[in-house]
Amino acid sequence: MRKETQNWLQMVDYDIATAEHMLGTERYLYDVFMCHLSNEKMLKAIVSEDTSETPPMTHNLIYLMKLAKVNPPQPLHDFIAIISNASIPTRYPSDFAKLIEAYPKEIVTEYLIKTREVLKWLKEDQRLTT
């Protein structure tokens, strides 16, 4: 496995652990952000390994799925689309109070659970297990 790919995978583990801590400290927007980042870096790990090149600087998870040539089961695909769309508002909220209301503990907990499912599925990709 390429060193760059290993680096991406280490960051995935670090970021998902950070997401878990953010949930515990009730920093829900940062939790959503870290869930997105974990998914993004996991996809970039696959792209890195598949292409032997540095993945593009993008936060668009749908685009990264295409580059990684992955086709997750529909529920995971749907979640990836949802969290991909959450990226920009959580980074640059136009109405902070409204954004806080949009991501209560219950929703963020579900995002964390779904992110773990996505990461588990992606980690089983043959390109990462050889």
Phi and psi in degrees as a GROMACS rama.xvg file:
@    title "Ramachandran Plot"
@    xaxis  label "Phi"
@    yaxis  label "Psi"
@TYPE xy
-65.171  148.174  ARG-2
-59.2837  -41.7546  LYS-3
-61.9168  -40.4017  GLU-4
-63.3301  -44.2707  THR-5
-58.8482  -40.1654  GLN-6
-62.643  -44.625  ASN-7
-58.6364  -44.776  TRP-8
-64.8703  -37.2558  LEU-9
-63.8773  -40.0898  GLN-10
-66.4873  -35.1656  MET-11
-59.1704  -49.1424  VAL-12
-61.3535  -41.8889  ASP-13
-63.9638  -44.5294  TYR-14
-69.5057  -38.4206  ASP-15
-70.5914  -33.78  ILE-16
-64.8958  -39.1123  ALA-17
-63.4841  -41.2097  THR-18
-59.4423  -42.3798  ALA-19
-62.3776  -40.5196  GLU-20
-67.6997  -37.9093  HIS-21
-63.4132  -35.5334  MET-22
-63.1428  -44.1069  LEU-23
-65.4666  -25.3111  GLY-24
-100.116  6.5279  THR-25
62.6526  30.224  GLU-26
-96.7492  70.4647  ARG-27
-65.1242  -36.4689  TYR-28
-65.1408  -39.4706  LEU-29
-69.8296  -29.2476  TYR-30
-64.1582  -47.3096  ASP-31
-59.8688  -44.1936  VAL-32
-58.6447  -45.5709  PHE-33
-70.3777  -33.2609  MET-34
-62.8287  -45.7439  CYS-35
-59.5071  -46.5476  HIS-36
-62.1984  -38.659  LEU-37
-61.5296  -45.8483  SER-38
-63.3219  -43.3354  ASN-39
-59.5796  -48.1317  GLU-40
-69.446  -31.6172  LYS-41
-65.3977  -43.8455  MET-42
-64.4829  -38.8202  LEU-43
-66.1478  -32.8077  LYS-44
-61.1463  -43.5895  ALA-45
-66.8164  -43.5129  ILE-46
-60.9163  -43.586  VAL-47
-58.1055  -46.8578  SER-48
-70.7672  -37.8651  GLU-49
-72.1365  -38.6037  ASP-50
-101.901  -11.9959  THR-51
58.427  29.0359  SER-52
-134.02  159.705  GLU-53
-69.2018  129.299  THR-54
-63.6252  156.165  PRO-55
-66.4922  154.412  PRO-56
-80.9174  87.8467  MET-57
-141.735  154.453  THR-58
-109.368  2.95337  HIS-59
-79.9654  106.674  ASN-60
-69.5811  -31.4596  LEU-61
-65.599  -44.7398  ILE-62
-61.6198  -43.1321  TYR-63
-65.6708  -35.1076  LEU-64
-61.6865  -40.5025  MET-65
-64.9839  -44.6106  LYS-66
-63.2172  -36.8125  LEU-67
-78.1634  -11.6811  ALA-68
58.047  47.5889  LYS-69
-114.072  148.247  VAL-70
-135.019  82.8981  ASN-71
-67.6834  160.455  PRO-72
-53.9355  150.997  PRO-73
-51.5625  -44.6782  GLN-74
-60.757  -37.2123  PRO-75
-71.4131  -39.8843  LEU-76
-59.796  -44.7805  HIS-77
-60.7658  -42.7226  ASP-78
-65.4764  -41.1894  PHE-79
-58.9387  -40.7726  ILE-80
-64.2297  -41.0512  ALA-81
-63.949  -48.136  ILE-82
-73.3563  -27.442  ILE-83
-62.8955  -40.9344  SER-84
-71.0851  -19.2891  ASN-85
-81.427  -12.8766  ALA-86
-60.5753  -54.199  SER-87
-65.8975  -49.109  ILE-88
-59.9462  -35.4816  PRO-89
-74.5535  -24.5838  THR-90
-81.9038  -39.4551  ARG-91
-134.833  69.9717  TYR-92
-68.2238  135.457  PRO-93
-86.313  -24.1606  SER-94
-139.058  94.289  ASP-95
-59.2961  -46.6287  PHE-96
-60.9438  -41.559  ALA-97
-66.2169  -38.0957  LYS-98
-65.9077  -40.8973  LEU-99
-58.8869  -42.324  ILE-100
-64.8068  -32.1936  GLU-101
-72.4955  -17.9741  ALA-102
-126.253  69.8076  TYR-103
-73.8569  171.791  PRO-104
-52.9692  -41.8739  LYS-105
-61.8019  -45.3663  GLU-106
-67.6295  -44.0699  ILE-107
-65.916  -38.2676  VAL-108
-60.0938  -43.1561  THR-109
-64.4892  -39.2309  GLU-110
-60.7644  -40.7773  TYR-111
-66.6048  -42.8948  LEU-112
-61.244  -47.1699  ILE-113
-65.1153  -38.2234  LYS-114
-61.785  -43.4097  THR-115
-59.675  -39.2069  ARG-116
-64.366  -44.3596  GLU-117
-61.6499  -47.8247  VAL-118
-61.33  -42.3389  LEU-119
-60.2537  -45.6547  LYS-120
-63.5209  -44.324  TRP-121
-68.0236  -35.0479  LEU-122
-64.803  -19.394  LYS-123
-82.9984  -2.28789  GLU-124
-58.1849  131.481  ASP-125
-53.7984  -34.3955  GLN-126
-66.4061  -20.488  ARG-127
-98.3705  -11.2407  LEU-128
-102.822  -0.786913  THR-129
